[in-house]
Amino acid sequence: MKLYSAAAIGLILVLLLSACFGSKDAAPSPAPGAGANQGDLQQTALILLDVFKPIAFEKPIGIEHRSGDPDAVYVVEQPGRIVRANLTKPDAKPKLVLDIADRVNDKGNEQGLLGLAFHPKRPNQAYVNYTTDTHTVIARFDADPNDPERLDPASEKVLLTYKQPYTNHNGGQLAFGPDGYLYIASGDGGNGGDPQNNAQNLQSLLGKILRIDVDKEADGRAYAIPPDNPFIASGAPEIYAYGLRNPWRFSFDSATGKLWAADVGQSTLEEIDLIEKGKNYGWRVREGTACYQPKTGCETAGLTEPIHTYGRDLGISITGGYVYRGSKLPALTGWYLYSDYGTGTLWGLMQRSDGTADNRTLLETGENITSFGTDAAGELYICTQSGRIFRLAQA
């Protein structure tokens, strides 16, 4: 998500027009065992189903599901609310689950309530990521004992805060990994070009993927540090990976456990990374695969290459998605689905067995896609700037 100038808005219009003529994608060569082949994908026409029409949500920027509640998805609204939407009764008014708008600052385009994750073993506990006037807050809320579907706003327990020097590049994604730890996406702190060089600074929590153990408390913290976090001795112990600009949505592949992240670019390239412990993803030394500071001759030793990048001919702000593991679209099994906020193009990315990737255009949605999510069955949903929630389906 970005703030756009008039010139950038004009670029969006140009890109939308050019998208009508299609794009030239590499022919896919799925990794063995992916469950899809080129013919299947070419023969699968996709559409977006407006799930809760005529209901519109207020600035939806996240969709999560909750263990023990397979008939619902939980929609994160940027001003500071979480609502439960019933998949079996899509015409029913969504139920308010949590309202913390009184403590959330959403004045900036990239501020607000930005992330939600339910504890995988204790679904009566929810973890959120939101911004105040000055800080990012990671906090836990417990279910209301009188109404377990709801979260009690008075139960807030703040786990972690870190200062935001500017209003943009706040990251915001939360997710529990296969290891049971909570992962947190933090942007570089904002402005342009990471002027404080936060992403490369191992003493700063900005421009990172963080990992904490919320099931324990230790060393005066409201959480514990996983013992194998890579920078316990040399930096901030919460850091799992670094060198990121503004990771706007990451997700774990439910089948392989791999961590996929989309990192919004500065002015040239958008990128997708496979996040691994201790790796440096290059910002602000590089933007994607291009030198950023310095503009030429940058030192690339020790930097991890993105799995895929695209330039301004295709879009302006990446929105990360999920590796599809549902059952209704078998041709998409194993493909990482993501989009561009500016153009609304939906792509599928398949990692080859040699580590490289194939990319294919799946759908020109015409929507400003702010986020993705899945239901309990692994079906894929899309949030849009217009307030609609769509499910990806076969035409």
N, C-alpha and C positions, 0 to 999 in steps of 0.2 A: 504494500500500500504506500502511495506517495502523494505528495501535493504536486499539482501540475500547473504549469504556466499556460498562457493562451497558446503559445507555440506548440507545447506538448499536446494540448487538446486537439489542435489541428492535425498533428501527427497521428493521433488516434484515428481520426476520421479517414486519413489517407490509408492507414493500415487496414481499416475495416473494409474499404473499397478494394484494396489490392487482395485481401483475403478471399474475395469472391472468386478469384481466378485460381485459387488453390496454391499449394506449395510443393516443392520437390523434396520429398523425404527419401532417405535411404531405405531400400527394401529390407524389411526386418528379417533377422535370422535369430529366432528366439533361442535362449539357452536351453540345453537338454532338460526335460522335465517341467518346462514352463506351462504346459497344458494348452498351448495355442500354436497355430502355424499361420504362415502368411496368407494362405487361401481363406482360412476361417475369418481372419481379421478383415480382409478385403470385402468379404461377403456380409459383414455385419454392419448394418446401418443403425446409427444411434440417434436417439432423441432425448430431450429433457422433459420429464413429466413434472408439472407443477403440483407438488404433493398436497399442499394445504390450501390451495386456491379456494376461496378468495382471500384467505388470511395473509396479511403481510406483516413481517417482523420488522423491528426497529434496528437497523444497521446490524444485521446478523453477520458475525465474523467467526463462528465456530459451531460445529455439530458434534456431539458426543453421545455415546450410549452408556448405559449403566447396568452393571451385572444384576441379574434378577428382574430386569424390567425390559424384556425383549420387544414389547409392543410400543416403545416410545423412543424418541430421540430428544436430546436436550440441546436447545439452541442458545448460544451465547450472544447476547445483544450488547454492543459496544458501550452504550451509555451506562451499563452497570447492572444488567438483569440477566437471569437465566430462566428460561421457560421450558416446560415439558410439553412436547407436541405428540399427540396420540396417533400412531400409524394406523391403528385399526378404526379410528374415528377421526379421519383427517379434517372433517368439517367442524369438529368441536373446538371451542376456544382453548388455546394453550393455557396451561396452568402455570402461574407464577411460582417458581421454585426458590429464587433468591433475588432480593433487591438490595444492592449496596451502592446505588447511584449517589447516595449522600456522601460517600467517601471516595468515589472514583472521579478522576479528572479526565473528561473526554473532549476537552476543548480543541485539542489538536487532532488533525485527521488520523494520526497514528497512535493516539492515546486512548485510554479507556479500559474496559474489562476485555482482556485480550486472550485469555486462556482458561481452560477448565479440564480437569482430569479427576475422575472418580477412582478411589482406591480399588484395585482389582479384587482384593479379598474382603474389604470392608466398604461396601458401596454406600454406607451411611455417612461416609466421610468424602468430602470433595475438596480439591485443591484448586485455587484460582490464581491468576496472574493479572494484576491491574496496576494502573499508574495513578499516582497522586500529583500534586503540583510539582513535586521535586524528585520523586522516587518511584521505582518499581517495587511492588509488594507481592510476595508469594505467601499465601495464607491458606489455612485450612478452615472449613466450616463443617459442622456436624448436623445431622438430620434433626429436625424438630421432633421431639418425642411424642407430641400430640398429633403430628401429621408427617409420617416418615418420608413421604414423597418430597417434602419441602426441606430446605436447609434453613437453619436458624441464624439470622443475621447477627444475633448477639453472641453467637458461639465462636466468633472469629479468633483464631490463634495465628498470629503473624510468625512465620518461620524465618523469612529472609527478606531483607530490603537492600537495594543498592541505588545510588544516586544517578539520576539521568541529567546530563549537562544541557541537553536540548530537548525539544518536544518530539522529535521523530526518531526513527530507528529503534523501536522498543522491543522488537521480536515479539514474544508473548506466548508461544506455544508451550504447553505442558503435556507430558505423556509418561506413563509408567512403562519402563522397558521390560523385556523378558526376564531380567535379573531382579525385578521387583523394586528397583530404584526409580526415583522421580527425575526426569530429564527436563531441562528448562532452556528455552531459546532466548538469548539476549542479543540485541543489536549493538552496534558500535557506539551508541550514545547520540548519534545524529549529526545535524548540520550537513555538510558535504565533505567528502574526502577524508573522513575520520581525522579531524584536525588534531586531536589529542593522541592519536595512534593507539587507541584503546584495544583494537582487535589483536595487535601483536604484543600487547603488554600482559604478561602472565601474572601481574599483581592486580589487574583489573578484571572484574566480572563481565565487562562489556565486550561484545563481539565474540561470544562464546556459545558453546553448548555446555551447560552445567549439569552435574549429577549429584544428588543427595539421597540419603537414606532417611525417609520420613518415619520409619518405624522405631527409631531410636533417638535418644538425645545424648550428646557427649560434648565435653570441652566447652561448656557454657553456651552451646548452641541449642536451638529448638529442633535440631536434626543431627544426624551423624554423617561423617564423611566415609563413603565406601573405601575400604582399605586399599583397593587397587586403583583409586583415582590417580592419574599420572603425574600431577604436579604438587603433591602434598609437600614435598621437600623443597621445591624450587619456585612455587608461585601460590596463587590462591587455591586452596585445596579442593574447592568445589568444581574447578574446571575439568571438563572431560575432553573437549576439543576446542580449537581457537582459530583465529584468522577469518572471521565471518563478518559481513557487513550488516545485513539485516535479514536473518533467516526467517522468511515469512512462510512458515508451516513446515514442520518435519513430521515424519510418521515412521513407525516400525512395520516392516512386513510381517504379518502375523504367521506366515509359514516359515520364513528363514531367519527372522529376528534382525535383519539388516535395517539400519537407520538411514532413511532417505531425507535429505533436506534441500529446500530451494532457497537460494540466497539472492536477494534483489541486488541488481547491479547499480553502478554509479551513472554511467552515461553511454556505455558501449555494449556490455555483455551481461546477460542473465545466466545463472548457473545452477546446476543440480549436482549435489555432492552425496557420496556415500560416506557417512560420518563414522570414523573409527577412533578409538581411544588414543589420546595423545597427539593426534595429527594436526598439522597446521595447514589451513585451507587458503592461505595466501594474502587475504586482504589486510592492509592496503598496499602491500608490495605489488600485488596483481589484482586485476578485476577479471575474474574468469581465467582465461589463459593469456590475457594481454597485460603487459607491464603497466602499472599505474603510477607508482612512485618508487624510483624514477620512471619516466615515460618510456625509456629504452634501456636495455642492458641491465634489467633488474636481476637480482640474485635469486635463482629458482631452486637452489639446493635445499632440500628439506621440506619443500612445499608439496602438498598433495593435489594432484590434478582433479578438476571436476570431471564427473562422468559425462556431462553434456553441457553445452552452452548454446545460446542463440543471440543474435544481434538485433539492432533496431529496425531491420527490415521485417522482422516477425513480431516484435512486441517491445514493451517498455517496462514491465514490472511483473515478475514471475509470481505465481501463486502455487505453492507446493500442494501435492495431493497424497495419494495412497497407491500402493501396489494392490491391484484388484484381486480379492480372494472370495468373492461372492459366488453364487451358483446360477444366477439368472443370465449372465453374460459370459458363457464359458470361453468364448474366443478371446476375451480380455484377461483371462487368468494369467497372472505373472507379469502383466504390464503395469508399469508405474504411470498413473494418470495425473496430469497436471495441466495448468493453463497459464495464460497471460491476462492480467487484470485489465490492461488497456484494450486488447483486441477481442478477448473472449474466446480465443482459439483453445480447443481442448486437444492435447496431444497424448500419445502413449509412448513410453520409453521402455525398451527391453534390453536388459544387460546381456551381452554375449558371454559365452564361456571364457573368452580371452580377456574379459574385463572392460571391453569397449561397449558401445551401446548403439542400438538402432532406434530411430525416432520416426513416428508416423502421425500425421494429422488425422484426428478422429472426427471432429465436429467443429463447425464455426457456430458458436452459440449465440453471438450477438449480445452477450451479457457481460457485465463487469463482475467477474467471479472473485469473491473475497476470500473464500475458504472452501475446504472439502471436509467431509466426515463420513462415517459409516454407521450403519445400524448393527444390531447384534448378530445379524446373519452375514455381515460383510458387504452388503450392497452399498453403493456409493451415492452420496448426496452432495449437493453444491449450494453454497450460500451466494447470494448476489447482492450488489449494492442497492438494487431496487427493493429489497426486503423479501424476495421470493426464495423458497427452498425447493430445489428440483432434485429428482432422482434420475440417475442415468439409466436408460432403458433401451431395449431393442425396438426399432421401428416396426 
